[in-house]
């Protein structure tokens, strides 16, 4: 058996044997399978379209349907099936949260590697810039970036007699791509300090000094000697940061500046159902429970992976 296959098998066995990681992975896989199978379930008429207003979706008074009966989790204020919207909302939250995590990880690892490896003035500038970003709440930065996207799509008058101009199409609207870029750009500072501290310790190790004495370039030392030893820590941080990116996406959706309708988002579902909470609590509770379970699952998986990577964390 090749060493890579043997290592993968050993890692999977350790993951399954860890109770926290196993519980988190089961919840994540369940949501992921539902999200992937949602279009197929809709074609098989096992799931309703998330943006379709059902003929009997509202009662005689024009109010949402409660849970049970034809609609398992009830309907919203527009007569749309809540179950379908929650399932399709998992597609939005998981895809945006995962893409934002990858963006934040790429930025955080790059900045941490450069700051820790080269040190000096570069380290000073990068770390001061990182600390400046950490001083500003992520939700405020995300709101500011989302506002810039809205402004950038408007016609700008350069001169009374000049022509008008617009930005390219991908900057005109706030879609899923722009939302995960916004979240990724505000969630990277937390990873920088951990990566930098690891690099400062690793670059003084004997194997790095040996590679340097043999004439290895900085890029080779970074990507062949230091980065592979950082991967376990980076993976744990990335999994835990996914919970934060999903939570931030829900917060932006609740404020109305997330993925725009008609795409269902758990945060926007809570915002839309809040006025009906007293009489129809399912409009808030159902997407709220989905958010809590998903965030909890990624935190459990990250904690389990941390116990696997660091034996001192085991109890």
FILO-697358 format. One record per residue: residue number from 1; x, z, y of N, C-alpha, C in turn. Coordinates in steps of 0.1 Angstrom, whole numbers, always signed. Layout:
<nodes>
<NUM; <X; Z; Y>; <X; Z; Y>; <X; Z; Y>>
...
</nodes>
This chain:
<nodes>
<1; <+8; +0; -12>; <+0; +0; +0>; <+9; +0; +13>>
<2; <+6; -9; +22>; <+14; -9; +34>; <+13; +4; +42>>
<3; <+24; +8; +49>; <+24; +20; +57>; <+13; +21; +67>>
<4; <+9; +10; +73>; <-1; +11; +83>; <-15; +14; +77>>
<5; <-17; +8; +65>; <-30; +10; +58>; <-31; +24; +53>>
<6; <-19; +29; +48>; <-19; +43; +43>; <-21; +53; +55>>
<7; <-15; +50; +67>; <-17; +59; +78>; <-32; +59; +83>>
<8; <-38; +47; +82>; <-52; +46; +86>; <-61; +53; +77>>
<9; <-58; +52; +64>; <-66; +59; +54>; <-65; +74; +56>>
<10; <-53; +79; +58>; <-50; +93; +60>; <-57; +98; +72>>
<11; <-57; +90; +83>; <-64; +94; +96>; <-79; +95; +94>>
<12; <-85; +85; +87>; <-99; +86; +84>; <-103; +98; +76>>
<13; <-95; +101; +66>; <-98; +113; +58>; <-98; +125; +66>>
<14; <-88; +126; +75>; <-87; +138; +83>; <-98; +139; +93>>
<15; <-103; +127; +98>; <-114; +127; +107>; <-127; +131; +100>>
<16; <-129; +127; +88>; <-141; +131; +81>; <-141; +145; +77>>
<17; <-129; +151; +74>; <-128; +165; +70>; <-130; +174; +82>>
<18; <-128; +169; +94>; <-129; +178; +106>; <-144; +179; +110>>
<19; <-150; +191; +110>; <-164; +192; +112>; <-169; +187; +126>>
<20; <-161; +191; +137>; <-165; +187; +150>; <-164; +172; +152>>
<21; <-153; +166; +147>; <-152; +151; +148>; <-162; +144; +140>>
<22; <-166; +149; +128>; <-176; +143; +120>; <-189; +143; +126>>
<23; <-193; +155; +132>; <-206; +155; +139>; <-207; +146; +151>>
<24; <-196; +146; +159>; <-196; +137; +171>; <-197; +122; +166>>
<25; <-189; +119; +156>; <-189; +105; +152>; <-202; +100; +146>>
<26; <-209; +109; +139>; <-222; +105; +134>; <-232; +102; +145>>
<27; <-232; +110; +155>; <-242; +108; +166>; <-238; +95; +173>>
<28; <-225; +93; +176>; <-221; +80; +183>; <-224; +68; +175>>
<29; <-221; +69; +162>; <-224; +57; +153>; <-239; +54; +153>>
<30; <-247; +65; +153>; <-262; +63; +152>; <-266; +56; +165>>
<31; <-262; +60; +177>; <-266; +54; +189>; <-260; +40; +190>>
<32; <-248; +38; +185>; <-242; +24; +186>; <-250; +14; +177>>
<33; <-253; +19; +165>; <-261; +10; +156>; <-275; +7; +162>>
<34; <-281; +16; +167>; <-294; +14; +174>; <-293; +4; +185>>
<35; <-282; +6; +193>; <-280; -3; +205>; <-277; -18; +200>>
<36; <-269; -19; +189>; <-265; -32; +184>; <-277; -39; +178>>
<37; <-286; -31; +171>; <-297; -37; +164>; <-309; -39; +172>>
<38; <-309; -34; +185>; <-321; -35; +193>; <-327; -49; +194>>
<39; <-319; -60; +197>; <-325; -73; +198>; <-331; -78; +185>>
<40; <-324; -74; +174>; <-330; -78; +161>; <-343; -71; +158>>
<41; <-343; -58; +161>; <-356; -50; +159>; <-367; -56; +167>>
<42; <-364; -61; +179>; <-374; -66; +188>; <-379; -79; +182>>
<43; <-370; -88; +177>; <-374; -100; +171>; <-383; -98; +159>>
<44; <-380; -87; +151>; <-388; -84; +139>; <-401; -76; +143>>
<45; <-404; -74; +156>; <-415; -67; +161>; <-416; -53; +157>>
<46; <-404; -47; +154>; <-403; -33; +151>; <-400; -25; +164>>
<47; <-397; -32; +174>; <-394; -26; +187>; <-399; -35; +198>>
<48; <-405; -29; +208>; <-411; -37; +219>; <-400; -41; +229>>
<49; <-403; -51; +237>; <-394; -55; +248>; <-393; -44; +258>>
<50; <-381; -41; +263>; <-380; -29; +272>; <-386; -32; +286>>
<51; <-387; -44; +290>; <-392; -47; +304>; <-406; -53; +304>>
<52; <-413; -53; +292>; <-427; -58; +291>; <-437; -47; +294>>
<53; <-446; -50; +303>; <-457; -41; +306>; <-468; -43; +296>>
<54; <-470; -33; +287>; <-480; -35; +276>; <-494; -35; +282>>
<55; <-503; -42; +275>; <-517; -43; +279>; <-524; -29; +279>>
<56; <-521; -22; +269>; <-527; -8; +268>; <-516; +3; +272>>
<57; <-506; -1; +279>; <-496; +8; +283>; <-500; +19; +292>>
<58; <-511; +17; +300>; <-516; +27; +309>; <-530; +31; +305>>
<59; <-534; +43; +308>; <-547; +48; +304>; <-557; +42; +314>>
<60; <-570; +47; +313>; <-581; +42; +321>; <-578; +45; +336>>
<61; <-571; +56; +339>; <-568; +60; +352>; <-555; +54; +358>>
<62; <-549; +45; +350>; <-536; +39; +354>; <-524; +47; +353>>
<63; <-525; +57; +345>; <-514; +67; +343>; <-507; +64; +330>>
<64; <-494; +69; +328>; <-487; +66; +315>; <-494; +72; +303>>
<65; <-490; +67; +292>; <-495; +72; +279>; <-486; +83; +275>>
<66; <-492; +93; +268>; <-484; +104; +263>; <-477; +100; +249>>
<67; <-469; +109; +244>; <-462; +107; +231>; <-472; +107; +220>>
<68; <-468; +100; +209>; <-477; +99; +197>; <-486; +87; +198>>
<69; <-492; +84; +187>; <-501; +73; +186>; <-494; +60; +185>>
<70; <-499; +50; +192>; <-493; +37; +192>; <-479; +37; +198>>
<71; <-477; +45; +208>; <-464; +45; +215>; <-458; +59; +211>>
<72; <-447; +58; +202>; <-442; +71; +197>; <-437; +80; +207>>
<73; <-430; +75; +217>; <-425; +83; +228>; <-432; +81; +241>>
<74; <-444; +75; +241>; <-452; +73; +252>; <-447; +61; +260>>
<75; <-453; +59; +272>; <-450; +48; +281>; <-446; +54; +295>>
<76; <-441; +45; +303>; <-437; +50; +317>; <-448; +46; +327>>
<77; <-445; +47; +339>; <-455; +45; +350>; <-459; +31; +351>>
<78; <-451; +21; +345>; <-455; +7; +346>; <-460; +2; +332>>
<79; <-463; +11; +323>; <-468; +8; +310>; <-458; +2; +300>>
<80; <-445; +5; +302>; <-435; +0; +293>; <-431; +11; +283>>
<81; <-428; +6; +271>; <-426; +16; +260>; <-413; +24; +262>>
<82; <-414; +37; +262>; <-402; +45; +265>; <-392; +45; +254>>
<83; <-396; +44; +241>; <-387; +43; +230>; <-378; +31; +231>>
<84; <-384; +19; +235>; <-377; +7; +236>; <-367; +8; +247>>
<85; <-371; +14; +258>; <-362; +15; +270>; <-351; +25; +267>>
<86; <-353; +35; +259>; <-342; +44; +256>; <-332; +37; +247>>
<87; <-337; +30; +237>; <-328; +23; +228>; <-320; +12; +235>>
<88; <-326; +4; +244>; <-319; -6; +251>; <-310; +1; +262>>
<89; <-314; +13; +267>; <-306; +20; +276>; <-293; +24; +270>>
<90; <-293; +27; +256>; <-281; +30; +250>; <-271; +19; +250>>
<91; <-276; +6; +250>; <-267; -5; +252>; <-260; -5; +265>>
<92; <-267; -2; +276>; <-261; -1; +289>; <-252; +10; +290>>
<93; <-256; +22; +286>; <-247; +34; +288>; <-234; +33; +280>>
<94; <-236; +29; +267>; <-224; +29; +258>; <-214; +17; +263>>
<95; <-220; +6; +266>; <-211; -5; +270>; <-204; -3; +283>>
<96; <-212; +2; +293>; <-206; +5; +306>; <-196; +17; +305>>
<97; <-200; +27; +298>; <-192; +39; +297>; <-179; +36; +289>>
<98; <-179; +28; +279>; <-167; +24; +271>; <-158; +15; +279>>
<99; <-164; +5; +286>; <-156; -4; +294>; <-150; +4; +306>>
<100; <-157; +13; +312>; <-151; +21; +323>; <-140; +30; +318>>
<101; <-142; +35; +306>; <-131; +43; +300>; <-118; +35; +298>>
<102; <-120; +23; +292>; <-108; +14; +290>; <-101; +11; +303>>
<103; <-109; +8; +314>; <-104; +6; +327>; <-96; +18; +332>>
<104; <-102; +29; +332>; <-96; +42; +336>; <-83; +45; +328>>
<105; <-84; +43; +315>; <-72; +45; +307>; <-61; +36; +310>>
<106; <-64; +23; +312>; <-53; +14; +315>; <-46; +18; +328>>
<107; <-54; +21; +339>; <-48; +25; +352>; <-41; +38; +350>>
<108; <-47; +48; +344>; <-40; +61; +343>; <-28; +61; +335>>
<109; <-27; +54; +324>; <-15; +53; +316>; <-4; +45; +323>>
<110; <-8; +35; +330>; <+2; +27; +337>; <+9; +35; +348>>
<111; <+0; +42; +356>; <+5; +50; +367>; <+14; +62; +362>>
<112; <+9; +68; +351>; <+16; +80; +346>; <+29; +76; +340>>
<113; <+30; +64; +333>; <+42; +59; +327>; <+53; +57; +338>>
<114; <+49; +49; +349>; <+58; +46; +359>; <+63; +58; +367>>
<115; <+53; +67; +370>; <+57; +80; +377>; <+67; +88; +369>>
<116; <+64; +90; +356>; <+72; +99; +348>; <+85; +93; +344>>
<117; <+86; +80; +342>; <+98; +74; +337>; <+108; +72; +348>>
<118; <+104; +67; +360>; <+113; +63; +371>; <+115; +75; +380>>
<119; <+106; +84; +382>; <+107; +95; +391>; <+111; +91; +405>>
<120; <+117; +101; +412>; <+122; +98; +426>; <+110; +95; +435>>
<121; <+113; +86; +444>; <+103; +83; +455>; <+90; +76; +449>>
<122; <+92; +68; +438>; <+80; +62; +432>; <+71; +73; +426>>
<123; <+77; +83; +420>; <+69; +94; +414>; <+62; +101; +425>>
<124; <+69; +104; +436>; <+63; +111; +447>; <+51; +104; +453>>
<125; <+53; +91; +455>; <+42; +83; +461>; <+30; +82; +452>>
<126; <+33; +79; +439>; <+22; +77; +430>; <+14; +90; +427>>
<127; <+21; +101; +427>; <+15; +114; +424>; <+7; +119; +437>>
<128; <+12; +116; +449>; <+5; +120; +461>; <-8; +111; +462>>
<129; <-7; +99; +458>; <-19; +90; +458>; <-29; +95; +448>>
<130; <-24; +99; +436>; <-33; +104; +426>; <-40; +117; +430>>
<131; <-32; +126; +436>; <-38; +139; +441>; <-48; +136; +452>>
<132; <-46; +126; +460>; <-55; +123; +471>; <-68; +119; +465>>
<133; <-68; +111; +454>; <-80; +106; +448>; <-87; +118; +440>>
<134; <-79; +127; +435>; <-85; +138; +428>; <-92; +148; +438>>
<135; <-88; +148; +450>; <-95; +157; +460>; <-109; +152; +464>>
<136; <-112; +139; +462>; <-125; +134; +465>; <-134; +133; +453>>
<137; <-146; +139; +453>; <-154; +139; +441>; <-157; +124; +437>>
<138; <-157; +122; +423>; <-158; +109; +418>; <-171; +102; +422>>
<139; <-182; +110; +422>; <-195; +105; +426>; <-195; +99; +440>>
<140; <-188; +106; +449>; <-187; +101; +463>; <-180; +88; +464>>
<141; <-168; +87; +456>; <-161; +75; +456>; <-169; +63; +450>>
<142; <-176; +66; +439>; <-184; +56; +433>; <-195; +51; +442>>
<143; <-201; +60; +450>; <-212; +56; +459>; <-206; +47; +470>>
<144; <-194; +51; +475>; <-187; +43; +485>; <-184; +29; +480>>
<145; <-179; +28; +468>; <-175; +15; +463>; <-188; +6; +461>>
<146; <-199; +13; +456>; <-211; +6; +454>; <-217; +0; +467>>
<147; <-215; +9; +478>; <-220; +4; +491>; <-211; -8; +496>>
<148; <-198; -8; +493>; <-190; -19; +497>; <-194; -32; +490>>
<149; <-198; -31; +477>; <-203; -42; +470>; <-215; -48; +476>>
<150; <-224; -40; +481>; <-237; -44; +487>; <-233; -51; +500>>
<151; <-224; -45; +508>; <-221; -51; +521>; <-214; -64; +520>>
<152; <-205; -65; +509>; <-197; -77; +507>; <-205; -90; +505>>
<153; <-218; -88; +500>; <-226; -100; +497>; <-234; -105; +509>>
<154; <-232; -99; +520>; <-240; -103; +532>; <-233; -114; +540>>
<155; <-240; -122; +547>; <-234; -132; +556>; <-226; -125; +567>>
<156; <-214; -130; +570>; <-206; -124; +580>; <-203; -134; +591>>
<157; <-205; -130; +604>; <-203; -138; +615>; <-189; -136; +620>>
<158; <-181; -147; +618>; <-167; -146; +623>; <-165; -148; +638>>
<159; <-174; -156; +643>; <-173; -160; +657>; <-187; -166; +661>>
<160; <-191; -165; +673>; <-204; -170; +676>; <-206; -185; +673>>
<161; <-195; -192; +674>; <-195; -206; +671>; <-190; -210; +658>>
<162; <-186; -200; +650>; <-179; -202; +637>; <-190; -203; +626>>
<163; <-185; -208; +615>; <-193; -209; +603>; <-195; -196; +596>>
<164; <-205; -194; +589>; <-207; -182; +581>; <-201; -183; +567>>
<165; <-197; -172; +561>; <-191; -173; +548>; <-196; -161; +540>>
<166; <-195; -163; +527>; <-199; -153; +517>; <-187; -152; +507>>
<167; <-187; -140; +501>; <-178; -138; +490>; <-182; -145; +477>>
<168; <-173; -146; +467>; <-177; -153; +455>; <-189; -146; +448>>
<169; <-194; -153; +438>; <-207; -149; +432>; <-205; -135; +425>>
<170; <-193; -133; +419>; <-192; -120; +412>; <-191; -108; +421>>
<171; <-190; -110; +434>; <-190; -98; +443>; <-204; -97; +450>>
<172; <-213; -106; +447>; <-225; -106; +455>; <-235; -96; +450>>
<173; <-234; -92; +438>; <-244; -83; +433>; <-238; -72; +424>>
<174; <-245; -61; +423>; <-240; -50; +416>; <-245; -50; +402>>
<175; <-238; -56; +392>; <-242; -57; +379>; <-234; -48; +370>>
<176; <-235; -50; +357>; <-229; -41; +347>; <-214; -42; +349>>
<177; <-208; -54; +351>; <-194; -55; +353>; <-189; -47; +365>>
<178; <-195; -49; +376>; <-191; -41; +388>; <-193; -26; +387>>
<179; <-203; -22; +379>; <-205; -8; +378>; <-194; -1; +369>>
<180; <-190; -8; +358>; <-180; -2; +350>; <-166; -3; +357>>
<181; <-164; -13; +366>; <-152; -13; +374>; <-152; -2; +384>>
<182; <-163; +1; +390>; <-164; +12; +400>; <-161; +25; +393>>
<183; <-167; +27; +381>; <-165; +40; +374>; <-151; +41; +369>>
<184; <-145; +30; +364>; <-131; +30; +360>; <-121; +33; +371>>
<185; <-124; +28; +383>; <-115; +30; +394>; <-115; +44; +400>>
<186; <-126; +52; +396>; <-126; +66; +402>; <-124; +76; +391>>
<187; <-122; +72; +378>; <-120; +82; +367>; <-106; +82; +362>>
<188; <-97; +75; +368>; <-83; +74; +362>; <-74; +86; +366>>
<189; <-76; +93; +377>; <-66; +103; +381>; <-64; +114; +371>>
<190; <-74; +118; +364>; <-73; +129; +354>; <-63; +126; +343>>
<191; <-61; +114; +339>; <-52; +110; +329>; <-38; +109; +333>>
<192; <-35; +107; +346>; <-22; +104; +351>; <-13; +116; +349>>
<193; <-18; +128; +353>; <-9; +140; +352>; <-5; +143; +338>>
<194; <-14; +142; +328>; <-11; +145; +314>; <-1; +135; +309>>
<195; <-3; +122; +312>; <+6; +111; +307>; <+20; +113; +314>>
<196; <+20; +116; +327>; <+33; +118; +334>; <+41; +130; +327>>
<197; <+34; +141; +325>; <+41; +153; +319>; <+46; +149; +305>>
<198; <+39; +142; +297>; <+44; +138; +284>; <+56; +128; +285>>
<199; <+56; +119; +295>; <+67; +110; +297>; <+79; +118; +301>>
<200; <+78; +127; +310>; <+89; +135; +315>; <+96; +142; +303>>
<201; <+88; +147; +293>; <+94; +153; +281>; <+100; +143; +272>>
<202; <+93; +132; +270>; <+98; +122; +260>; <+111; +115; +264>>
<203; <+112; +112; +277>; <+123; +104; +281>; <+137; +111; +280>>
<204; <+136; +124; +277>; <+149; +132; +275>; <+152; +134; +260>>
<205; <+143; +129; +252>; <+145; +130; +237>; <+157; +121; +232>>
<206; <+162; +125; +221>; <+174; +118; +216>; <+171; +103; +213>>
<207; <+159; +100; +207>; <+157; +86; +204>; <+156; +77; +216>>
<208; <+151; +83; +227>; <+151; +75; +239>; <+165; +73; +245>>
<209; <+173; +84; +245>; <+187; +83; +249>; <+195; +73; +241>>
<210; <+192; +73; +228>; <+199; +64; +219>; <+196; +50; +222>>
<211; <+183; +47; +224>; <+179; +33; +228>; <+185; +29; +241>>
<212; <+186; +38; +250>; <+192; +35; +263>; <+207; +32; +262>>
<213; <+214; +40; +253>; <+228; +37; +251>; <+231; +24; +244>>
<214; <+221; +19; +236>; <+223; +7; +229>; <+220; -5; +238>>
<215; <+216; -3; +251>; <+214; -13; +260>; <+199; -18; +261>>
<216; <+190; -10; +256>; <+176; -14; +256>; <+171; -14; +271>>
<217; <+163; -24; +274>; <+157; -25; +288>; <+147; -14; +290>>
<218; <+143; -12; +303>; <+133; -2; +306>; <+120; -5; +299>>
<219; <+116; -18; +300>; <+103; -22; +294>; <+103; -19; +279>>
<220; <+114; -22; +272>; <+115; -20; +257>; <+114; -5; +254>>
<221; <+121; +3; +263>; <+120; +18; +260>; <+106; +23; +263>>
<222; <+99; +18; +273>; <+86; +22; +276>; <+76; +19; +265>>
<223; <+76; +6; +261>; <+66; +1; +252>; <+69; +3; +237>>
<224; <+82; +5; +234>; <+86; +6; +220>; <+90; +21; +216>>
<225; <+94; +29; +226>; <+98; +42; +222>; <+89; +53; +228>>
<226; <+84; +51; +240>; <+76; +62; +247>; <+62; +60; +244>>
<227; <+56; +48; +247>; <+42; +46; +246>; <+36; +49; +232>>
<228; <+43; +45; +221>; <+37; +49; +207>; <+36; +64; +205>>
<229; <+45; +71; +211>; <+44; +86; +210>; <+34; +92; +219>>
<230; <+29; +84; +228>; <+18; +89; +237>; <+4; +86; +232>>
<231; <+3; +77; +222>; <-10; +72; +218>; <-19; +83; +213>>
<232; <-15; +93; +205>; <-24; +103; +201>; <-30; +111; +212>>
<233; <-22; +114; +222>; <-27; +121; +234>; <-36; +112; +242>>
<234; <-33; +100; +244>; <-41; +90; +251>; <-54; +88; +245>>
<235; <-55; +87; +231>; <-67; +85; +224>; <-77; +97; +226>>
<236; <-71; +109; +225>; <-79; +121; +228>; <-85; +121; +242>>
<237; <-77; +118; +252>; <-81; +118; +266>; <-91; +107; +268>>
<238; <-89; +96; +262>; <-99; +85; +264>; <-112; +88; +258>>
<239; <-113; +94; +246>; <-126; +98; +240>; <-133; +108; +249>>
<240; <-126; +118; +254>; <-132; +128; +262>; <-136; +122; +276>>
<241; <-129; +113; +281>; <-132; +107; +294>; <-144; +98; +293>>
<242; <-147; +93; +280>; <-159; +85; +279>; <-172; +93; +282>>
<243; <-172; +105; +278>; <-183; +114; +281>; <-185; +114; +296>>
<244; <-174; +115; +304>; <-175; +116; +319>; <-180; +103; +324>>
<245; <-175; +91; +319>; <-179; +78; +324>; <-194; +76; +321>>
<246; <-199; +80; +310>; <-213; +78; +307>; <-222; +87; +316>>
<247; <-217; +99; +318>; <-224; +109; +327>; <-224; +103; +341>>
<248; <-213; +97; +346>; <-213; +92; +359>; <-222; +80; +360>>
<249; <-222; +71; +350>; <-231; +60; +350>; <-246; +64; +351>>
<250; <-249; +75; +344>; <-263; +80; +345>; <-266; +85; +359>>
<251; <-256; +92; +365>; <-258; +97; +378>; <-260; +86; +389>>
<252; <-252; +75; +387>; <-254; +64; +396>; <-267; +57; +394>>
<253; <-272; +56; +381>; <-285; +51; +379>; <-296; +59; +384>>
<254; <-294; +73; +384>; <-304; +82; +390>; <-305; +80; +405>>
<255; <-294; +77; +411>; <-294; +75; +426>; <-298; +61; +430>>
<256; <-300; +53; +420>; <-305; +39; +423>; <-294; +29; +426>>
<257; <-281; +33; +423>; <-270; +24; +426>; <-262; +20; +414>>
<258; <-268; +22; +402>; <-262; +18; +390>; <-265; +4; +386>>
<259; <-266; +1; +373>; <-270; -12; +368>; <-284; -15; +373>>
<260; <-286; -26; +380>; <-299; -29; +387>; <-310; -32; +377>>
<261; <-323; -30; +380>; <-334; -34; +371>; <-334; -49; +370>>
<262; <-341; -54; +359>; <-349; -47; +350>; <-341; -41; +338>>
<263; <-328; -41; +338>; <-320; -35; +327>; <-323; -20; +327>>
<264; <-327; -15; +315>; <-330; +0; +314>; <-318; +8; +314>>
<265; <-318; +19; +322>; <-307; +28; +323>; <-312; +42; +322>>
<266; <-306; +51; +314>; <-311; +64; +312>; <-312; +71; +325>>
<267; <-302; +70; +334>; <-303; +76; +347>; <-315; +71; +356>>
<268; <-317; +58; +356>; <-328; +53; +364>; <-342; +57; +357>>
<269; <-342; +58; +344>; <-354; +63; +338>; <-358; +77; +342>>
<270; <-348; +86; +343>; <-351; +99; +348>; <-356; +99; +362>>
<271; <-350; +90; +370>; <-354; +89; +384>; <-368; +84; +386>>
<272; <-372; +74; +378>; <-385; +68; +378>; <-396; +78; +373>>
<273; <-392; +86; +363>; <-401; +95; +357>; <-402; +109; +364>>
<274; <-394; +112; +373>; <-394; +125; +380>; <-407; +128; +387>>
<275; <-413; +119; +394>; <-426; +122; +401>; <-437; +126; +391>>
<276; <-436; +122; +378>; <-446; +124; +368>; <-442; +135; +359>>
<277; <-432; +143; +362>; <-427; +153; +353>; <-437; +163; +348>>
<278; <-445; +168; +358>; <-454; +179; +354>; <-464; +175; +344>>
<279; <-470; +163; +346>; <-481; +158; +337>; <-475; +150; +325>>
<280; <-464; +144; +327>; <-458; +135; +316>; <-443; +138; +315>>
<281; <-439; +150; +310>; <-425; +154; +309>; <-417; +145; +300>>
<282; <-423; +137; +291>; <-415; +129; +282>; <-407; +118; +290>>
<283; <-412; +115; +302>; <-405; +105; +310>; <-391; +109; +314>>
<284; <-389; +122; +315>; <-376; +128; +319>; <-369; +134; +308>>
<285; <-376; +140; +299>; <-370; +147; +288>; <-363; +137; +278>>
<286; <-370; +126; +275>; <-364; +117; +264>; <-351; +111; +269>>
<287; <-350; +105; +280>; <-337; +99; +284>; <-327; +111; +287>>
<288; <-332; +122; +292>; <-323; +133; +294>; <-316; +138; +281>>
<289; <-324; +139; +270>; <-319; +143; +257>; <-309; +133; +252>>
<290; <-312; +120; +254>; <-302; +109; +250>; <-289; +111; +257>>
<291; <-289; +114; +270>; <-277; +116; +278>; <-269; +128; +272>>
<292; <-276; +139; +270>; <-270; +151; +265>; <-264; +149; +251>>
<293; <-271; +143; +242>; <-266; +140; +229>; <-253; +131; +229>>
<294; <-254; +121; +237>; <-242; +112; +238>; <-230; +118; +244>>
<295; <-232; +126; +255>; <-220; +133; +261>; <-215; +143; +251>>
<296; <-224; +151; +245>; <-220; +161; +235>; <-212; +155; +224>>
<297; <-217; +143; +219>; <-210; +137; +208>; <-196; +133; +211>>
<298; <-194; +127; +223>; <-180; +123; +226>; <-171; +135; +229>>
<299; <-177; +146; +234>; <-169; +158; +236>; <-165; +164; +222>>
<300; <-175; +164; +213>; <-172; +169; +199>; <-161; +161; +192>>
<301; <-162; +148; +194>; <-152; +139; +187>; <-139; +141; +194>>
<302; <-138; +142; +207>; <-126; +145; +214>; <-119; +158; +210>>
<303; <-128; +168; +209>; <-123; +182; +205>; <-117; +181; +190>>
<304; <-125; +174; +182>; <-120; +173; +168>; <-107; +165; +167>>
<305; <-106; +154; +175>; <-93; +147; +175>; <-82; +155; +180>>
<306; <-84; +164; +190>; <-74; +172; +196>; <-69; +182; +185>>
<307; <-78; +187; +177>; <-74; +197; +167>; <-66; +189; +156>>
<308; <-69; +177; +154>; <-61; +169; +144>; <-47; +166; +150>>
<309; <-46; +163; +162>; <-33; +160; +169>; <-25; +172; +171>>
<310; <-31; +183; +175>; <-24; +196; +178>; <-28; +207; +168>>
<311; <-20; +210; +158>; <-24; +220; +148>; <-27; +234; +155>>
<312; <-21; +236; +166>; <-23; +249; +173>; <-37; +251; +177>>
<313; <-45; +240; +179>; <-58; +241; +183>; <-68; +245; +172>>
<314; <-63; +244; +160>; <-72; +248; +148>; <-74; +263; +147>>
<315; <-86; +266; +143>; <-89; +280; +141>; <-91; +283; +126>>
</nodes>
